[in-house]
Amino acid sequence: MFASIILLWICVVFIILQLKSRRPKNFPPGPPALPIVGNLLHMSLENPLKDFERLRKSYGDVYSLYLGLQPAVVLNRMEAMRAALVTKATDFAGRPQDLLVNNATKRNGVVLADYGPSWKEHRRFALMTLRNFGMGKNSMEDRIHGEMQYVIKTLEESVGKSFSPQVMFHNAASNIICQVLFGTRFEYHDDFIRTIIRCFNENSKIANGPWSMLYDSIPMIRSLPLPFMKAFKNIETIETLLKDLLEKHKKTRVPGDPRDFVDCYLDELDKRVEDGSSFSEDRLTMHALDIYFAGTDTTSNTLLAGFLYLSTHPHIQERCQQEIDSVLEGKDRVSFDDRHNMPFMQAVIHEVQRVANIVPLSVFHCTTKDTEVMGYSIPKGTLIIPNLGSVLNEEGQWKHPHGFHPENFLNDKGEFVKPEAFMPFSAGSRVCLGESLARMELFLIMVTLLRKFKFSWPENAGEPDYTPVYGITQTPQPYSMKVQLRATQ
């Protein structure tokens, strides 16, 4: 009798789980889902990008998956992406709030915060503050050029040798954003910066690895001592470091005379003393953490990809240098405005961003209301996965969708053009808030280095491997390049 009751309950639970993973009416099609695990067995938990493309060919540009019991819709190619993220931007502007990355950061940042008044306030503040830092005394350009002196010194010490640029570019991008946030830079061997970079690198691997997928899909395992717990410890470590830094920062602060982003936030906090304000010191810590991570990993990995392609495509590098020499003749240093006279250099940078596909799945969205896209009904709260790679390599949108071809961004007259399908920063109301800073960094850093150095692929290095290492942000395989001073220097 007891065994019969247990068997009955197992059958009831099985039926409930089957019903939970049944697609709603007019929901996008997708592969059949299993109880509890959903479609996890249809994908590689280490790198699902090829699986997403395989499923797109079977089910179309808008299809659905079950990550455990959670329904998700995958958007592919430009028409579907723009229909959702641009045309219906507000409907698709939410962030899923029960995933590993959200829980680890306590949902207090601006990148992962859910759509609402608090997010709008903080995003508006961040955009305004970053824009203000682009102008006036100690402008963004000055900060970038200041850090470039350390990069140049590092490369000068490596002239004639094979040099791995990974740590250098990561430290440089990190220091530029540290100056924006905290008004200071750190020596590359400083324990503060090394600890933060280590924690970020570990969390990046965890967040797009199999343990994160299991955490997101199967809630009952979240309290177990499994490898994803390392992400929570790393965030606590970073938070402690940042809080100590903020306390020291406050002691030298002059209210009303901001030196950096943190001072601007504290000034704003002083103005919003009334109850109910979404501004707080706890929010500031995670706000700074969001901007730091977004402004470091993406830029450094794009630079790594850029110099991988330039060192293995010498004819493209030489053409860049000819354009740089012509435009900058008689000038001490490049300015961001010089980009308007460097169409080929602009094309190269944008092509690097296209082929590198640094943030392949953007940051996950979710729907803020019942809505529809491309004829399908999408319920409120549905997880949305924008497959940016499907747009950046879309047939019909690019002259050369595969391989490295700067001509994708040049018209018949050799003028720089930016196709509509170029969306490495995503699109719509959740477009990357650091886009303008990233564009300035990439241009100033790449032009400055190409003006002074020649980069080549070492003779004994074998064939270059352009296959990226998958993660929240994709990074090139570790590589070395040969560094030489240019004859004109």
Order of alpha helices (4+ residues) and beta strands (2+ residues): alpha-alpha-beta-beta-alpha-alpha-alpha-alpha-beta-alpha-alpha-alpha-alpha-alpha-alpha-alpha-alpha-beta-beta-beta-beta-alpha-alpha-beta-beta
